[in-house]
Amino acid sequence: MDLAFTPEEQKFADEVRAFVRANLPADVRDKVKNGKHLIRDDYMRWQQALGKKGWLVYTWPKKHGGPGFTPAQRYIFENICAEEYAPGIIPFGTKMVGPVIYTFGTEAQKEKYLPAIRESTVWWCQGYSEPGSGSDLASLRTKAEKDGDHYIVNGSKTWNTMGHWADWIFCLVRTDSKSKPQEGISFLLIDMKTPGITVKPIIMADGGHEVNEVFFDNVRVPVENLVGKENEGWTCAKFLLANERLGIAAVPQSKRGVEALKDIARVEQDNGRPLIENQSFAEKIADLEIQVTALEFTELRVLSQMAQGGQPGAEVSGLKIRGSEIQQRITELTLEAVGEYSAPYLPGLLWQGTNEEPVGPDYAHLAAPRYFNTRKTTIYGGSNEIQKGIISKMVLGL
């Protein structure tokens, strides 16, 4: 693998950095840098700027309206956005349902849905997990029964991220209860304004409203909103999950997190000396950096294979496992570095414009909320236990 960027790639990096600095709203950048909660408008302003540039769907090929980035360009783009404190692009439209639509959808569906995803004028959310159907996704019970030219949908979804802001939801629904679990599932696109849909918030430990329950009560969905064939939605589901797990690795964000951890360790004191000079703690940071670097090179290999026409396979399960564990490890070491100053519960400090005063250093109040929030990373997108099972079957043949 040639690790040196070409002159053209260096020029592209300069272009990306200049664009981000010129177009990322200053208030949004400050929120991300200081760990504040973002609102819908914060994401939309940044994503629409990227959409106008043609970079929002940076993972899409040119034939579907994407920029057709090479693996190197994708790597450069993601890392510079992270370095400049841009908010993460919401993946539900750009990296999940968009690729499903241009891979399995009809021409009419592509014409209807893809432009709004490219321009970030429509917000999508995901309807996969259900109460009792998390890791065992194929056991889902939300039903869709055909009634003329509509499906009647009844059931519920949970841990629905940002569904309270969404315009549309893509759902896995059961259209055949007599077949094997995976063979009776279909992939539906549902307008969130449809009568019968109720969204109820799930408030997180840090006081943020990030996830929801979504209930469907006799919701009428046009048959034309079915992606792929009826009862063959599991193919779409697996394709989408592979793309989702690739993104969960979050290498650029972890690199930024390690640098922030080192900054904290340079300030925090241990027996009158900077914590970073403590050999034990310094070794923990070094081990973490090695893990991030190894994860980064593995991700680059996967991206390179995809650029040559390959599809992500069992490798993405490994990326998901290590990426999520690394994210948790960063928050664990940050909590250790901050110590007792992480104990006060000050949720107001996670919102812009609060008049609460921090106890201890300005960065201390973030340590505990981030630690508790990242407990979820080894669960969502398919729990790490499930990913190990996938690897054992696909790679080891067990």
Secondary structure, 3 states (H helix, E strand, C coil): CCCCCCHHHHHHHHHHHHHHHHHCCHHHHHHHHCCCCCCHHHHHHHHHHHHHHCCCCCCCCHHHCCCCCCHHHHHHHHHHHHHCCCCCCCHHHHHHHHHHHHHHCCHHHHHHHHHHHHHCCCCEEEECCECCECCCHHHCCCEEEEECCEEEEEEEEEEEECHHHCCEEEEEEECCCCCCHHHHEEEEEEECCCCCEEEEEEECCCCCEEEEEEEEEEEEEEHHHEECCCCEHHHHHHHHHHHHHHHHCCHHHHHHHHHHHHHHHHHCEECCEEHHHCHHHHHHHHHHHHHHHHHHHHHHHHHHHHHCCCCCCCHHHHHHHHHHHHHHHHHHHHHHHHHHHHCCCCHHHHCCCCCCCCCCCCCHHHHHHHHHHHHHHHCCCCCHHHHHHHHHHHCCCC
